Structure formats: C-alpha cells, structure tokens
C-alpha cells in the first residue's frame, strides 16, 4: 500500500508541529506560509528557478489503464450557440493590450458582479442584515478583499483603489501613475503595466481562521480561484481580455497595499482589450 503524506513525513511533521505549537492557529499559518512563499527575489536563490524545460504529465496512466469502462462525453458540437460556452471557449490569457479606454460601465459590471453584494440575509452570524457577495466565500465571511491599480478606465483617476463592496464604491488609497510599481511587483511580467487595470486578491485570514482553523488557508486559495474566474469571464463577456499572474513579489505588494500580517495576497491579474497582434499564452 502506498504511503500518503502524513505517513511518509510523519517524523518531520511532528517536529514542525512541536516547534510551532506555542503559537495560535493564525500565527502558525503565517509561519508556514513564509516557508512556502519561496520566491527568488525574497530568498535570493535565483539559480533554483532556472530550468531547461518543463514537462508535465497531466493524466494518471495507471488509473486509465486499469479502468473497467469508459464513457466518451458528448458536448455540443457548436459550443458557441450558448453564450456562456462561447465566453469560456474564447477566453485565453492575453498579454498584449490595446491603448483603448475601458468604459466606466464595463468596469463597474466586472467588479460588481464578482465582488459586489448579491443578497442581504437576516439573522446570519447574529446580524440583522448580513451581506453575501456574488463570489464564493468560506462560511460567507467575506474575507477576500479586492485592490485595484487603475491605469486607463473612463472617469476614474489613475491610482490605487480598494473596493468597498458594502457600498459598491472604489476607495482611492493613492493617485497617480502606478505602472512602474506594477512592473516591480509583477517582476518578469512587465506586460501588466499596459493593462487598463490590475486586480489584486487578498485574503484576510483573521476573519476565517477562528472558524475553520488552519484549513481556512487552503480554502482561501480555492475561493480566490473561483473569484478570478468570475472576473475573467465577466470581462470576456464584454470583450475585455485578461491574464492571471502568480509571479509577483509578495513583500513589495504587501508594502504597497499597506497590508497587515494577517493579509495574504493570493494573485494578481491584468485586464485590457486584446491588441490586433496579440497571441494567446494558453
């Protein structure tokens, strides 16, 4: 029988647990995250990240070979007949954008129908009126925050903003051209500076760890994945392309957004109109 991780690393896991047992769950998550967040600019270990090539096997060959039956799926031959299918089919990661202003209405729809308030429920968490967003949120605790660098959106001054989902409004944290800072944050992904706007998803784990303990850290990444899918598909529906960026400097982003030790940047993404010469990354 194959050993799972808890069996294979039993001694190492027990040592780590013993070393951090004096800290509460929220602090333990912070310590473990810093160990995991091993970027070259933070560790200065650049050579570790140089590879001649990447080769990934996506399928479980043993499972396929030993299967008893197979059922070939039958999707619609013309998936573009359904608007949602068409949007999903057309979406690609785009890194080359036009110098074209995004309308205030289009921008508003993308942000509101993802991070905006979908409904108000009475009695949840002992509150008379409790808001729920369109996106998923573990326990409905609204712990994912949205920060936005605005470069070229109609009627919005260039700068850094926080989205106040309760009142459906942008809160200006600073104004001015942030392209140089965006390039520094998204190192080796300088194309993001040409996006009309760049979003940053941040998880405030102080809101969820007290309920879900350390498992909240895992669910934060699941919820963030769902949230960025909303943002990208809403944008694609309006003809606006996007690209998610995981290669960012967390410590620079934390300083720029003035985050606390309980705020965890999960990912960034750029948005803009695809140029005529743009090629899909994937």
Secondary structure, DSSP 8 states (H G I E B T S, - for coil): ----HHHHTHHHHHHHHHHHTTS-HHHHHHHHHHHH---HHHH---GGG--S------S-HHHHHT-S--------S-GGGSHHHHHHHH--BB--B-S--B-HHHHHHHHHHHHSEEEEESSGGG-SSEEEESS--GGG---EEEEEEESSBTTB-SEEEEEETTTTEEEEEEES--HHHHHHHTTT-GGGGGSSEEEEEEEEGGGTHHHHTTHHHHHHHHHHHHHHHHHHHHHHHTT-EEEEE----HHHHHHHHT--TTEEEEEEEEEE-B-TT--B--
